[in-house]
């Protein structure tokens, strides 16, 4: 290998190393913003892949040892099938394609997978260490936040790492935890790491990291993260100490095995019950989301709603659930929902049974790969997938790019060890093929850079516009939103912000157009109340009533949508309808008393007293009269 190829190869390794360590720390502007964190991670991925494309071009052009052997393994082909299905389903079978940060993530992760697949086995083994270094830095950052050396990125929580709340932070740490524990357990028998001069240092770092993760999780109190840690640890310990053999030695009869199985079920039941009561309201809230989501699955069982369109349908499904189940006590826990808090359910909603089945085949193939004491990296990768899967049963790792990068890395490790299904060797036209591959790498690299650059400026404008809006300067905010619109005209979150700002500036016809478009990609009470306001201003009272009513049905326990509906009926002079709704609101007790609720009730009482011909003040039945 000549000098240029050697330097480009080392540059590629260094780029991946830097990426593994630094990527979770990247954000734009206000780190507590989900948009800032998610888009920052996405842009870092795209910019890094652009640089990687150019380095790879040098490697291809100047390497004398560039291989013209193409192998496609079982996992490679299943991933190709999955990507093709997602794109075809979203572009052909669905009415709308959501262009959110998750779509940019998907494109970046495809390129990331292809790039890491080019790294040899030795290079992949050393990348494990750098993932652990990245997690260790996150642990240190979190501890410094806990001791107030650095501020938390969310004022509601004392510790978030570089994430926007403790949930994704815990999920990322548990996604890397199996590597740290696995290095400690297997490094002494893991060539080439066992022979490395850095073996002692790597083992020391792994111990500090997995102990640090345990300490951090004790503060974040994430039940999903604890379950992920326990199951992934058990997976690694099972292979390290041959627990299957020990189990058969201890439980050597059917009666003993039955007793052992019963005890295991009892322990699982007790632990599950304890975790449920640890945060009962949170668990009940997730149960509500899953119940409403099943209604969406029943309506679109085979192909779902399309990529990243769970948000587009969920809130209307929740409204429908409460209409059909008006006495459901979980109405007190209802909120505007973005995530399904279960990746399996979200997958069924978005990709239907077909997409779910392809993912099942992919995971089955991943766990079919057999690890050995000489190849423990297979067990580490599988334990990492176990951690992400368990965490994903109660959270949203598919929305957190650092966790997705861990998952893709684990699949890369396993893909190279899965059976080869297709093999092509190019023996002719090698110079032409080399030039074509280099040209493609340049094209992809420049394309990624151009998209990243446009996206970067659009996100900066979005953040600035949001700051202006929060400060009450709605007119300038709209102007800045319009600068970012070309990049986000199919992004539900952006269109919601932009449409609300238009409504606040009195540009109601434009607001209606933007907010109605936003409903194709996301649904929430913000959109419905803003639509109600703009329709009301345009004297389109029927549409305004429908929007306010839908917002009230989405969140039955909230006062504000019903207050807006009462004001609408007052402006329409629909006194009988207004009176019934007003009395119901005044009798309603909030879950948590607040000044805002008191002000709403006072204004509703004034409206009620102002009904023509009415002279007696309404007293709620549960009020205490002197």
Secondary structure by P-SEA (a helix, b strand, c coil): ccaaaaaaaaaaaaaaaaaacccccccccccccaaaaaaaaaaaaaaaaaaaaaaaaaaaacccccccbbbbcaaaaaaaaaaaaaaaaaccccccccccaaaaaaaaaaaaaaaaaaccaaaaaaaaaaaaaaaaaaaaaaaaaaaccccccccccccccccccaaaaaaaaaaaaaaaaaaaaccccccccccccaaaaaaaaaaaaaaaaaaaaaaaccaaaaaaaaaaaaaaaaaaaaaaaaaaaaaccaaaaaaaaaaaaaaaaaaaaaaaaccaaaaaaaaaaaaaaaaaaaacccccccccccccccaaaaaaaaaaccccccccccccccccccaaaaaaaaccaaaaaaaaaaaaaaaccccccccaaaaaaaaaaaaaaaaaccccccccaaaaaaaaaaaaaaaaaccccbbbbbccaaaaaaaaaaaaaaaaaaaaaaaaaaaaaaaaaaaaaaaaaaacaaaaaaaaaaaacccccccaaaaaaaaaaaaaacaaaaaaaaaaaaaaccccaaaaaaaaaaaaaacaaaaaaaaaaaaaaacccccaaaaaaaaaaaaacaaaaaaaaaaaaaacccccccaaaaaaaaaaaaaaaacccccbbbbccccccc
